[in-house]
Amino acid sequence: MRRLRDRWHVAAIRPAGKPPGVWALPKGRIDEGEKGEETALREVREETGAGGRSLGKLGDVRYVFTWDGERIFKIVSTPLPLARLRSSNTTSGLASRSR
């Protein structure tokens, strides 16, 4: 996220294989020895070309699903990165909203 000229901008990606108009927040797996916030900043940089710093944790999403007959409980934590755009990427974009 970034506030610029009194507007908030959000870095988002268009996931491959999804219908047109579907956007998502960058995400990925935590590499060995990496902290969650480091992963978030790396994924934002890799998937959108934007770098920045963490403003803390935005929240968690908890859900349950079944995989090969086994029940899986999953928690996805979402950090809030303050991003600065470094380069353009045709599969990512910045959405903006006034105050």
PEJO-V704673 format. One record per residue. N is the residue number from 1. RES is the residue in one letter. OMEGA is omega in degrees with one decimal (none if undefined). Layout:
n->N res->RES omega->OMEGA
n->N res->RES omega->OMEGA
This chain:
n->1 res->M omega->179.1
n->2 res->R omega->173.6
n->3 res->R omega->-177.4
n->4 res->L omega->-179.0
n->5 res->R omega->176.4
n->6 res->D omega->176.3
n->7 res->R omega->175.0
n->8 res->W omega->177.6
n->9 res->H omega->-179.3
n->10 res->V omega->176.4
n->11 res->A omega->-179.6
n->12 res->A omega->179.5
n->13 res->I omega->172.2
n->14 res->R omega->-176.4
n->15 res->P omega->178.3
n->16 res->A omega->176.4
n->17 res->G omega->179.0
n->18 res->K omega->-179.6
n->19 res->P omega->176.2
n->20 res->P omega->179.6
n->21 res->G omega->178.1
n->22 res->V omega->178.1
n->23 res->W omega->179.7
n->24 res->A omega->173.1
n->25 res->L omega->176.5
n->26 res->P omega->178.3
n->27 res->K omega->177.9
n->28 res->G omega->-179.1
n->29 res->R omega->176.8
n->30 res->I omega->177.2
n->31 res->D omega->179.2
n->32 res->E omega->179.2
n->33 res->G omega->-177.1
n->34 res->E omega->175.8
n->35 res->K omega->-177.9
n->36 res->G omega->179.7
n->37 res->E omega->177.0
n->38 res->E omega->177.9
n->39 res->T omega->-178.4
n->40 res->A omega->-179.0
n->41 res->L omega->178.1
n->42 res->R omega->-179.1
n->43 res->E omega->176.8
n->44 res->V omega->-179.4
n->45 res->R omega->-178.1
n->46 res->E omega->-172.1
n->47 res->E omega->-178.1
n->48 res->T omega->-176.0
n->49 res->G omega->-179.5
n->50 res->A omega->174.9
n->51 res->G omega->178.3
n->52 res->G omega->180.0
n->53 res->R omega->-177.0
n->54 res->S omega->173.8
n->55 res->L omega->-179.0
n->56 res->G omega->-174.9
n->57 res->K omega->177.5
n->58 res->L omega->179.2
n->59 res->G omega->-180.0
n->60 res->D omega->169.8
n->61 res->V omega->-179.9
n->62 res->R omega->177.3
n->63 res->Y omega->-178.0
n->64 res->V omega->174.1
n->65 res->F omega->179.5
n->66 res->T omega->180.0
n->67 res->W omega->-178.1
n->68 res->D omega->177.4
n->69 res->G omega->179.6
n->70 res->E omega->179.1
n->71 res->R omega->-176.5
n->72 res->I omega->174.0
n->73 res->F omega->-174.4
n->74 res->K omega->173.7
n->75 res->I omega->177.6
n->76 res->V omega->178.7
n->77 res->S omega->-178.6
n->78 res->T omega->173.8
n->79 res->P omega->179.1
n->80 res->L omega->179.4
n->81 res->P omega->169.6
n->82 res->L omega->-170.3
n->83 res->A omega->169.0
n->84 res->R omega->-176.0
n->85 res->L omega->-179.4
n->86 res->R omega->-178.4
n->87 res->S omega->178.4
n->88 res->S omega->-179.4
n->89 res->N omega->-172.9
n->90 res->T omega->-179.8
n->91 res->T omega->178.0
n->92 res->S omega->-179.6
n->93 res->G omega->176.4
n->94 res->L omega->175.5
n->95 res->A omega->-178.9
n->96 res->S omega->179.3
n->97 res->R omega->176.6
n->98 res->S omega->178.2
n->99 res->R omega->none
